[in-house]
Amino acid sequence: MLTILFDGVAYGMLLFVLASGLSVTLGLMNFINLAHGAFAMVGGYVTALMMNRAGVPFLATLPAAFLIPALLGVVLERTLYRRLYGASPLDQVLFTIGLVLMAMPVADFFLGDEAQQVNLPAWLSGSVTFHGVGISLYRLFIVVVCGLIAVALQLFLVKTRFGAQLRAAVDDARVADGLGINVDRIFAFAVGSGLAGLGGALAADVVGGIDPSFPVKFLVTFLIVVTIGGSNGILGALFGALLLGVLDVAGKYYVPSIGAFIIYGVMVVTLILRPQGLFARGDGR
Amino acid sequence: MKAQKSATIQRLEAHLHRRARWRVPEIVFWVAVLAAIVALPSRAALINEILVSGLFALSLDLILGLTGIVSLGQAAFLGLGAYAAAILASAGYADPTLGFAVGAAVAAIVGLATAPLLLRGGDLTRLMVTLGVSLLLGELANRNGWLTGGADGLNFSMGKVLGLFPIGFTGQRNAALYSYVVLFVLFAVARRLAQSPFGLALAAIRENRLRADALGIATGRRIVAIYMVSAAYAGVAGALLAQTTQIVSLDLFDFHRSADVMLTLIIGGAGYLYGGLIGAAAFVVLRDVISAATPEYWEFWIGALLVALVLIGRVRIWDFAGRAGSVLSFKPVRGDAA
């Protein structure tokens, strides 16, 4: 029981890191980035390839899994995304679906369509028993790493000048603009993409390897996290992700016959009752 | 003042009447499609696919192009219609007409039930709700294998259309003709609908829902109504697909179906009804050509096309096409369809 709860929390934390970048793009730029999963896929590939082909230890690949997608994010933001700020949602959806459709065959072409496995180092692959609760070491690792990221992000948003500007811009872009607040969007985009990449790298083992269909397989899950959490804040996304993670894992364990219904059901119910998200502040304007 | 106003109204009425008339290019279009079916029996399967995709894209055009509601879950109704027709046929009621009527009815009912969800929140919420509903239905079909055949799908045989014309592998041309007739009738209805006061109200909602509200248009009810009609159209498309291929599988509910149909509509241009049909022809032929050249990577080129389309600007392309000679009766929507 507690093991399942813990697995759920770990899964939720993972979802949070994967989706937090998306909630920033959505909240800050009102940009519906359906290609978010592609950045996660890149991160996963970076880790898998560095480990399997170059023999780099797992931990050492994680910074690269953050940096490379972040860099890619900057390049794409400068060349493509920025042209679509303020475009209609339909255009954004079409554009990012187009990107996903391009990313998948590219991955397939260079790396083949079989899943690239991330082989965990020995010190992460066992499990410990703590007060009678079996805890997988890797999931513990995920909880710790993702927890640290969440804390860092929250501190960053609350304590720094940039964070305050970001929050202001997310709350009301127009007023923030009028006050002369000029948020550095590239930076936010880069961090979001980097976090997605890191999430992809961490998730690779849990979801059974990274393959070219990753961006589509998890697209829906990301969107559900953001929808449930509400798109204007890190904490909302965190709670949304945890709720979803626990419900999903517990649901698949206790009532496998319902399986994936639970998360979709939760999403639809959430959208009916609170379209602005469960944890959003205010009335969702 | 009064005289001026009535002159305006007269002009408007004359304009609406002009718009309602079937133009020569439209008639040529439909005759050409019919001729293609008759003249190219060896390509009948491909033409049938185009016709069915065209009907599916038309269903999306009703809500996206006419009303400006963005949906990523049109596959829900395609799947519902297809499974309704397939289950009916497997149960022994193999009459195709009955099949697509039931498919349309089932899709319409579910459309009516889920439409109120569209009235809340912004575009993103709508995207998510429609996507969520289609995924839920897909999962439902997956779990209820006793009814839907689960991951194996259903294989069934169809009766003859009106008891006369066999469709399916032995009668691919009949199948294409059957799809053609259904598509034409439904298109004519949609065309009429678009030009009715109801259609004009939808256009008002698309241009500015707040102002439409202020004008006294019951926007909520209009949206629910058109969503239901659109669902029924998609249901018929699903039923036709199931009947003419005599197989259904779970991928009908997939995300990529919803994305493909949106792509189809965008290629053809949203908002003037023919866009879906032209887009379907372009999409299916394009996919055929590209996948013949690079069977595994055709998606890449479709994606590249999509990105290019958005970056160059859908509106600009259609303005250009409009200037280059307005091919069909009414102009594509100016401004954004969303």
Boltz contact constraints between the chains, C-beta under 6 A:
constraints:
  - contact:
      token1: [A, 32]
      token2: [B, 124]
      max_distance: 6.0
  - contact:
      token1: [A, 88]
      token2: [B, 336]
      max_distance: 6.0
  - contact:
      token1: [A, 88]
      token2: [B, 338]
      max_distance: 6.0
  - contact:
      token1: [A, 89]
      token2: [B, 70]
      max_distance: 6.0
  - contact:
      token1: [A, 89]
      token2: [B, 123]
      max_distance: 6.0
  - contact:
      token1: [A, 89]
      token2: [B, 338]
      max_distance: 6.0
  - contact:
      token1: [A, 90]
      token2: [B, 70]
      max_distance: 6.0
  - contact:
      token1: [A, 90]
      token2: [B, 338]
      max_distance: 6.0
  - contact:
      token1: [A, 91]
      token2: [B, 310]
      max_distance: 6.0
  - contact:
      token1: [A, 94]
      token2: [B, 266]
      max_distance: 6.0
  - contact:
      token1: [A, 94]
      token2: [B, 306]
      max_distance: 6.0
  - contact:
      token1: [A, 94]
      token2: [B, 310]
      max_distance: 6.0
  - contact:
      token1: [A, 95]
      token2: [B, 307]
      max_distance: 6.0
  - contact:
      token1: [A, 95]
      token2: [B, 310]
      max_distance: 6.0
  - contact:
      token1: [A, 97]
      token2: [B, 259]
      max_distance: 6.0
  - contact:
      token1: [A, 98]
      token2: [B, 303]
      max_distance: 6.0
  - contact:
      token1: [A, 98]
      token2: [B, 306]
      max_distance: 6.0
  - contact:
      token1: [A, 98]
      token2: [B, 307]
      max_distance: 6.0
  - contact:
      token1: [A, 101]
      token2: [B, 299]
      max_distance: 6.0
  - contact:
      token1: [A, 101]
      token2: [B, 302]
      max_distance: 6.0
  - contact:
      token1: [A, 101]
      token2: [B, 303]
      max_distance: 6.0
  - contact:
      token1: [A, 102]
      token2: [B, 300]
      max_distance: 6.0
  - contact:
      token1: [A, 102]
      token2: [B, 303]
      max_distance: 6.0
  - contact:
      token1: [A, 102]
      token2: [B, 304]
      max_distance: 6.0
  - contact:
      token1: [A, 105]
      token2: [B, 297]
      max_distance: 6.0
  - contact:
      token1: [A, 105]
      token2: [B, 299]
      max_distance: 6.0
  - contact:
      token1: [A, 105]
      token2: [B, 300]
      max_distance: 6.0
  - contact:
      token1: [A, 223]
      token2: [B, 128]
      max_distance: 6.0
  - contact:
      token1: [A, 227]
      token2: [B, 128]
      max_distance: 6.0
  - contact:
      token1: [A, 260]
      token2: [B, 139]
      max_distance: 6.0
  - contact:
      token1: [A, 261]
      token2: [B, 139]
      max_distance: 6.0
  - contact:
      token1: [A, 264]
      token2: [B, 132]
      max_distance: 6.0
  - contact:
      token1: [A, 264]
      token2: [B, 135]
      max_distance: 6.0
  - contact:
      token1: [A, 264]
      token2: [B, 136]
      max_distance: 6.0
  - contact:
      token1: [A, 267]
      token2: [B, 132]
      max_distance: 6.0
  - contact:
      token1: [A, 268]
      token2: [B, 132]
      max_distance: 6.0
  - contact:
      token1: [A, 271]
      token2: [B, 125]
      max_distance: 6.0
  - contact:
      token1: [A, 271]
      token2: [B, 129]
      max_distance: 6.0
  - contact:
      token1: [A, 275]
      token2: [B, 120]
      max_distance: 6.0
  - contact:
      token1: [A, 275]
      token2: [B, 121]
      max_distance: 6.0
  - contact:
      token1: [A, 275]
      token2: [B, 125]
      max_distance: 6.0
